[in-house]
Amino acid sequence: MKIKKNELYLDSDEAKVEDHVLSFDSSVSTIIEPNKDGKNTHTLVIKKPLIIVLSGRGNTGKTTTLRKVVDKLMDFGAVPICGPYYKNKDDVFIGLKFGKTTIAIATEGDMSTEINKGIELLHSCTIIYYVYILASRSKGETRNCISSKFHGQTIIRLDRQAVTVDNDSVLESKLRNQVNEQQSDFIISLI
């Protein structure tokens, strides 16, 4: 067995592909066929997914930012492979294929039960995701839920950038939109 960064390599003389049950926290990225000599040289590469979490207080724009991520990825050519499933008029759970990358996005992050339901819904499509982009509160049960669900994985947590402007709601709205655009671009750059 060889370990390289976030990847675990299992050579076939150590294990067979059928012996491994893959869960949501691991992904098969490469299977190499036997060589010309017919020797058993299969290699299974299990790659840990990238977990990106946008954290913030309730009603600070996490959903808006992540919806912009979905829209921009689709503008760049991503196609839905699971969902979209709408919890309400704003929150969405969707699986996307973007090039060779599969991405799970869940915008509901205010309650741990909803995070769990969203991830289970996305896994019901039996797709292995390489990237998860999730919303979460800054602390408490939703943060803990993601930490336990992706235990041992590298989790990138981004704080939701908040903008408030006293006595000028038009300017505040304009600045919030700019922050959403910038933060959604940054999230996409991490993929």
C-alpha positions in Angstrom: 0.0 0.0 0.0 1.3 3.4 -0.9 0.1 6.8 0.3 0.6 10.0 -1.7 -0.9 13.2 -0.5 -4.7 12.7 -0.4 -4.6 9.5 -2.4 -4.4 5.9 -1.2 -3.0 3.4 -3.7 -3.9 -0.3 -3.3 -2.0 -2.7 -5.6 -3.8 -5.8 -6.7 -1.4 -8.2 -5.0 -2.6 -6.6 -1.7 -6.3 -6.4 -2.4 -9.0 -6.8 -5.1 -11.2 -4.0 -6.4 -14.3 -6.0 -5.3 -13.0 -6.2 -1.8 -13.4 -2.4 -1.3 -16.7 -0.7 -0.6 -16.4 3.0 -1.4 -18.3 5.4 0.7 -19.1 9.1 0.1 -15.8 10.1 1.6 -13.6 8.3 -1.0 -13.6 8.3 -4.8 -12.1 6.0 -7.3 -10.0 8.1 -9.6 -7.9 5.6 -11.6 -8.0 1.9 -12.4 -5.0 0.6 -14.4 -5.7 -2.6 -16.5 -3.4 -5.7 -16.3 -0.2 -5.4 -18.3 0.6 -7.3 -21.6 2.1 -10.2 -19.7 -1.2 -10.8 -18.0 0.2 -10.2 -14.6 -2.2 -8.9 -12.0 -1.1 -5.3 -11.9 -4.4 -3.5 -11.3 -4.0 -0.4 -9.2 -7.0 1.2 -7.4 -6.5 4.9 -6.5 -8.9 6.1 -3.9 -8.8 9.9 -3.8 -10.2 11.9 -0.9 -12.6 14.5 -2.0 -12.1 18.3 -1.6 -14.6 19.7 1.0 -15.3 23.4 0.8 -17.6 24.9 3.4 -18.9 28.5 3.3 -19.6 29.4 6.9 -21.6 32.3 8.4 -24.4 33.4 10.6 -28.0 32.8 9.3 -29.3 35.1 6.6 -25.9 36.5 5.6 -25.8 35.4 2.0 -24.4 31.8 2.0 -27.1 30.5 -0.2 -26.9 33.4 -2.6 -23.2 32.9 -3.0 -23.5 29.2 -3.5 -26.3 29.6 -6.0 -23.9 31.9 -7.9 -21.4 29.1 -7.8 -23.9 26.7 -9.4 -25.0 29.3 -12.0 -21.4 30.1 -13.0 -20.3 26.5 -13.2 -23.3 25.8 -15.5 -22.3 28.8 -17.6 -18.8 27.3 -17.9 -20.3 24.0 -19.1 -21.1 22.0 -16.0 -24.2 19.7 -16.4 -26.5 18.4 -13.7 -26.1 14.7 -13.0 -28.2 14.6 -9.8 -31.1 16.9 -9.1 -31.5 19.8 -8.7 -33.6 19.2 -5.6 -35.1 22.3 -4.1 -35.8 22.5 -0.3 -37.6 25.8 -0.8 -37.4 28.7 -3.3 -33.8 29.4 -2.4 -32.0 26.3 -1.1 -30.9 23.7 -3.6 -29.0 20.3 -3.6 -27.4 19.5 -6.9 -24.7 17.2 -8.4 -22.8 18.6 -11.3 -20.3 17.1 -13.8 -17.7 19.7 -14.7 -15.1 18.2 -17.1 -13.9 15.1 -15.3 -14.9 16.4 -11.9 -18.1 15.6 -10.1 -19.3 18.3 -7.6 -22.0 18.1 -4.9 -23.4 21.4 -3.8 -25.8 21.9 -0.9 -26.8 25.5 -0.1 -28.8 24.6 3.1 -26.5 25.1 6.0 -28.6 26.4 8.9 -29.6 23.0 10.4 -27.6 19.8 10.7 -30.6 17.7 9.9 -30.9 19.5 6.6 -27.2 19.1 5.8 -27.5 15.4 6.4 -30.7 15.1 4.3 -29.1 17.1 1.4 -25.9 14.9 1.4 -28.1 11.7 1.6 -30.2 13.0 -1.3 -27.1 13.7 -3.4 -25.8 10.2 -2.6 -29.1 8.6 -3.6 -27.9 9.2 -7.2 -25.0 6.7 -6.6 -22.5 9.2 -7.8 -19.0 9.5 -6.3 -18.2 13.2 -5.8 -14.7 14.6 -6.0 -15.7 18.0 -4.6 -18.3 19.0 -2.0 -19.4 22.6 -1.6 -21.5 23.1 1.4 -23.0 25.9 3.6 -22.7 25.9 7.3 -23.2 28.1 10.3 -19.9 29.4 11.8 -20.2 27.3 14.9 -22.4 24.8 16.6 -24.2 21.8 15.4 -23.9 22.4 11.6 -20.2 22.9 11.8 -19.9 19.7 14.0 -22.1 17.8 11.6 -19.8 18.5 8.6 -16.7 17.7 10.7 -18.1 14.3 11.8 -19.6 13.4 8.3 -16.2 14.1 6.7 -14.0 13.0 9.6 -10.4 12.8 8.7 -10.9 14.7 5.4 -9.3 18.0 4.6 -12.0 20.7 5.0 -11.5 24.2 3.7 -13.7 26.6 5.7 -14.4 30.0 4.3 -16.0 32.7 6.4 -18.9 34.4 4.6 -17.9 38.0 4.0 -20.5 40.3 5.4 -21.3 43.8 4.4 -23.4 46.3 6.2 -24.0 50.0 5.3 -25.8 52.3 7.7 -28.5 54.5 6.2 -28.0 53.4 2.5 -29.8 50.2 1.6 -29.1 50.7 -2.1 -25.3 50.8 -1.6 -25.5 47.9 0.9 -27.3 45.8 -1.7 -24.7 46.7 -4.4 -21.8 45.9 -2.1 -23.4 42.5 -1.0 -23.7 41.6 -4.6 -20.1 42.4 -5.3 -19.0 40.3 -2.3 -21.2 37.4 -3.5 -19.6 37.6 -7.0 -16.0 37.7 -5.6 -16.6 34.9 -3.1 -18.3 32.6 -5.7 -15.3 33.2 -8.0 -12.9 32.3 -5.3 -14.8 29.1 -4.5 -14.7 28.1 -8.1 -10.9 28.8 -8.2 -10.4 26.1 -5.5 -11.9 23.4 -7.7 
